[in-house]
Every structure is written in structure tokens, then in C-alpha cells.
Amino acid sequence: LKNRNETVRFRIERSPPKMPSKFRFLKLFTHRLSPRTAAANGSHRFLYGNPLCTMAESADLPPWLKFSDAPTPPDADSDDNFVIPSLAHWVDTHMLITKPKVLTQSPKQDNLDELEAVTKVLQKRYPSPELASLALDGLSFQPSSGLVSQVLNRFSNDWVPALGFFKWAKSLTGYRHSPELYNLMVDILGKCRSFDSMSELVEEMARLEGYVTLETMTKVMRRLARARKHEDAIEAFGRMEKFGVKKDTAALNVLIDALVKGDSVEHAHKVVLEFKGLIPLSSHSFNVLMHGWCRARKFDNARKAMEDMKELGFEPDVFSYTSFIEAYCHERDFRKVDQVLEEMRENGCPPNAVTYTTVMLHLGKAGQLSKALEVYEKMKCDGCVADTPVYSCMIFILGKAGRLKDACDVFEDMPKQGVVRDVVTYNTMISTACAHSREETALRLLKEMEDGSCKPNVGTYHPLLKMCCKKKRMKVLKFLLDHMFKNDISPDLATYSLLVNALCKTGKVADAYSFLEEMVLRGFTPKPSTLKKLAGELESLSMLEEKERVEEWMDRFSQKQNI
């Protein structure tokens, strides 16, 4: 093994100087995929993100994607309206056009006009959904299900206009919401923690035959558990049969999973003990419980769950062992990781691509690039396919190690190997570019997503927004927020927190205050540290009126938390 490690290290660090960096690295990393494998690779799941799209890519990488950003003019940082010259036309054009780009899967052109008409009304602030609904009465068209879905997604983090629109559309003659749209509205209310309105909507759905399903109750239980309302989530499970939803193994597993993800494996364990004599457990029931105990670093309890699993005739599988591996990786206890990998092989349960990718990712985060590449070599020897998540992981760890050219080469090689680039791949490349202040490259990657068929998500924009705040690119910041909105991506709590803190840090205190005000109006609760930081900055600039208002919010949210 020692000789093999030395060989791998030699191949990475001491290759002949005449060999281009691209081929020096890719010779180690890549292997050809068969057409059959290439077609299947996009469906594989990955722990830190799931593929949300597939994308047919040209084999040639655009010339700008070489981490060779043009030099920034000396006065650029003092100009809020500065835009990279090569991107100025795209930014200016996008900000002038009020309608989003029409993709093949988008609604018809008429719906785009209707979407902008609805958006214009809902962007005003309303104290209640009923008033938002009344404001829409001046519109004279009949909405389609596609339009309703798009509006709800666009306002998915702002429940008042979303519910107002939902009520308005429901009131129109000849229109009826589908069960899917009801479920979407239930999820929005749960995400925004408007639980009374969520319960009322579920009761309304119960009066419509067949509308309340396990999918509905899944959204209810997950949102309650995520808000740390664990007992309420368990109570929702208990009331499912009232709505005609069967309390079976699948439903119980949803509850266990929701409680674990809501950071209460203790409640999940209590549920297993309470219902194991009434509802049959499955191997998945135990796997989720083991995952929860591992997340809580209670490994003895996780091992006990594994023993209970065996007693009921279920054999631990890759998921079971990978939960232990992921937890030990978080602890950076790679000796224990190796022990679990060996245990898997001894028990006839070889690691899969997810297992290996988990180890590679955390080795990369720990700065152990050479060992991460050794794991990749082992993965290949075990016959695991390098799919989209593996490539995304490799781009991440190379970028973190400062090997930008190698990260770029891996990104370039993906379509040549028949591997699709998904939203996680693009987000990883964008984050890498932003972390190394490659402004032009990061924005052009976003443009490539727009020109293709890979829809961005909120994680796409966060590193870009942070970079713009750091560089004081206020015009580009406005463009990015507009770009988000036109892609039906609603800023969430993390988005606003990022903007307020980053703008404070760069001295854009008035802008930070404006975003905080909008954040509070939309029902988000800022962290005390965010409020305290902004109050201090406002005081230093003698913005005393604004400071007093921030202090009022501090008192209000403090009292709310103490209730």
C-alpha cells in the first residue's frame, strides 16, 4: 500500500514537465464510459445535492472558461455601477427586459404577460392574504395551472402574496386548483411557519375528495419537524387516517425521517418503540434511525439499531454503513472510516459510488487531496462508475486545494466522457470561481446555465451575491436579484442574512438596512448577531432613526423567542 501511495503521489506531483497540466491530471482521474453507462449516470444520488436537470453539452469548452479573467480597471471598486465589459450587454439587456427568457418547457407567451401582471400587483406589501387577493380583482384573465405554479414558486418564501394569489385564483369561476397546487401551497405555508394557515388549508383539502394524500402529510410532518415542533409532527401522523391517509410502513418511515432531519433522533426512536408492534418496520426504518444516531454522534445507539435490524431479519446495507462513514468523516476520524470500509467488505457489502464520494469530499475538505485521489483510484478498481456527483466532488476538492486549472479541466472533460453537468456541478464551479475572485468566469457560468437548460437554484446565486457585496458591484447585485426573481427563485432567510452581513462588512450600511427592512416585512426573523452588527454600523454613521428601529426589532424578536 505504501508503494502504491508513493506511485499515486508521484503521478500527481512529479509528472514530466512537458506533459500539459490537463492531461497530467485527467490521466489519473478519468476513464471512458460506455454509452449505456453514460446514459444512466445522471440518476445517481449524492449526499450533498441531487441532480435537478440534465444538459446536452458541446464537447468544446468556451474559450472564456479558462480562469483567465481580464484585468479589472483600477477604479472599478469605487464605481457601484461597474460591470465587466464583456458582460455589460448581457446585464444591461436583462435589466431592461421585464419578461423572463422563454425556454422550451416554459408557459406560453400569453402566460408571460399574465405572470408579469400578477407579479406587479403582488410585489406591493399587503398586511393579509385577503387584501392581496382583493388587489388582484382588477385582473381580467383566467389563470392556468401552469401560471399558478409559477407564481407560487416565485413567491415561495413570501406566504402572504402567495396565499392571496392562491385564494384569488380559487375564487374564479371555471377554475379549480389541482391536488399538486394545494400541496405546493401547503409546503409554502409550512416553510414560512404559518402553521395555522397550513392546518386550515389541509382541512379545506379534506373536503375535496382524494386531495389529501401521503404527499400532503409528508409536507406537513417535515415542515413541523424542521421547525422543532416534533410533538406536533407526531400528532399529524396520528391524525392521518382522519383524512383518509393510511398509517403504514411508508408513512411511518416519512415521520421517522422528518424527525431525524428535524434534529430529534430521540423523538424518532420514541416513535419506533411506540409503533413497532402496530406497523411493520422495514430496513429503511432502521437505516434512517441509524443515520440519525450517527448525525448526533451517538455511535453506540446507532450500533444498537443495527443489531435490532439484524434481529428482525434485515441485513445492514450500503446505506447503513455509509451513515457511519459520513459521521466519522465529519469528525475527520479517517482511521475509523477505514475500519468501517473494511467491515463492509468483510460482510459482503462493498462500498458504492456514494460511499466513496463521501470519503473523497471530506478528505478534500481536510486538505488531503492526494488521499482523496487514492480513494478515487480504489473506487475505479471496485468497478464504481464516475458519475456526475463524483465529478462535482472532484471539482470541489481541486478548487479548495487551489488547483483551478485542474478543476477547470475536469469540468471540461465531463461532456467528453458522456457525463452531464447538473446544477450541483455548476454551483460548485461558480463557488470555486467566486472564492478565487474570478468574477468574469463566475458570471459567465451563470450565463451558460441560462443559455442551456440547467435551471439555477438559490445556491447558485449565494456565492455570486457575496462576491458582488465584497467588490461593491451594486449594479451587478441588482441584476442578480432580478435574475433570481425571473427564474422564479425566491430569496430565503439565508439570502437576506448574507446580504445584510456582507454589505455591512463592506460599508454599504444603508443598503444593508434596506435589505433588513425587506427581510422583516417578509416575515423572516434575523439572527440577533445580524441585528446587533447592523445597529452598531448605523450608530457609527449617525443613522440614529434607523438604529432605533433595528433595536425595536431586536426587542420584538427577543420577546418572541422567550414566549
C-alpha positions, 0 to 999 in steps of 0.5 A: 500500500505504501508503494502504491501511495508513493506511485499515486503521489508521484503521478500527481506531483512529479509528472514530466514537465512537458506533459500539459497540466490537463492531461497530467491530471485527467490521466489519473482521474478519468476513464471512458464510459460506455454509452449505456453507462453514460446514459444512466449516470445522471440518476445517481444520488449524492449526499450533498445535492441531487441532480435537478436537470440534465444538459446536452453539452458541446464537447468544446469548452468556451474559450472564456472558461479558462480562469483567465479573467481580464484585468479589472480597471483600477477604479472599478471598486469605487464605481457601484455601477461597474460591470465587466465589459464583456458582460455589460450587454448581457446585464444591461439587456436583462435589466431592461427586459421585464419578461423572463427568457422563454425556454422550451418547457416554459408557459406560453407567451400569453402566460408571460404577460399574465405572470408579469401582471400578477407579479406587479400587483403582488410585489406591493406589501399587503398586511393579509392574504385577503387584501392581496387577493382583493388587489388582484380583482382588477385582473381580467384573465383566467389563470392556468395551472401552469401560471399558478405554479409559477407564481407560487414558486416565485413567491415561495418564501413570501406566504402572504402574496402567495396565499392571496394569489392562491385564494384569488385564483380559487375564487374564479369561476371555471377554475379549480386548483389541482391536488399538486397546487394545494400541496405546493401551497401547503409546503409554502405555508409550512416553510414560512411557519404559518402553521395555522394557515397550513392546518386550515388549508389541509382541512379545506383539502379534506373536503375535496375528495382524494386531495389529501394524500401521503404527499400532503402529510409528508409536507406537513410532518417535515415542515413541523419537524424542521421547525422543532415542533416534533410533538406536533409532527407526531400528532399529524401522523396520528391524525392521518387516517382522519383524512383518509391517509393510511398509517403504514410502513411508508408513512411511518418511515416519512415521520421517522425521517422528518424527525431525524432531519428535524434534529430529534433522533430521540423523538424518532426512536420514541416513535419506533418503540411506540409503533413497532408492534402496530406497523411493520418496520422495514430496513429503511426504518432502521437505516434512517434511525441509524443515520440519525444516531450517527448525525448526533454522534451517538455511535453506540445507539446507532450500533444498537439499531443495527443489531435490532435490524439484524434481529428482525431479519434485515441485513445492514446495507450500503446505506447503513454503513455509509451513515457511519462513514459520513459521521466519522468523516465529519469528525475527520476520524479517517482511521475509523472510516477505514475500519468501517470500509473494511467491515463492509467488505468483510460482510459482503457489502462493498462500498458504492459510488456514494460511499466513496464520494463521501470519503473523497469530499471530506478528505478534500475538505481536510486538505488531503487531496492526494488521499482523496485521489487514492480513494478515487483510484480504489473506487475505479478498481471496485468497478464504481462508475464516475458519475456526475456527483463524483465529478462535482466532488472532484471539482470541489476538492481541486478548487479548495486545494487551489488547483483551478486549472485542474478543476477547470479541466475536469469540468471540461472533460465531463461532456467528453466522457458522456457525463452531464453537468447538473446544477450541483456541478455548476454551483460548485464551479461558480463557488470555486470561481467566486472564492478565487475572485474570478468574477468574469468566469463566475458570471459567465457560468451563470450565463451558460446555465441560462443559455442551456437548460440547467435551471439555477437554484438559490445556491447558485446565486449565494456565492455570486451575491457575496462576491458582488457585496465584497467588490461593491458591484451594486449594479451587478447585485441588482441584476442578480436579484432580478435574475433570481426573481425571473427564474422564479427563485425566491430569496430565503432567510439565508439570502437576506442574512448574507446580504445584510452581513456582507454589505455591512462588512463592506460599508454599504450600511444603508443598503444593508438596512434596506435589505433588513427592512425587506427581510422583516416585512417578509416575515423572516426573523434575523439572527440577533448577531445580524441585528446587533452588527447592523445597529452598531454600523448605523450608530457609527454613521449617525443613522440614529432613526434607523438604529432605533428601529433595528433595536425595536426589532431586536426587542420584538424578536427577543420577546418572541423567542422567550414566549 
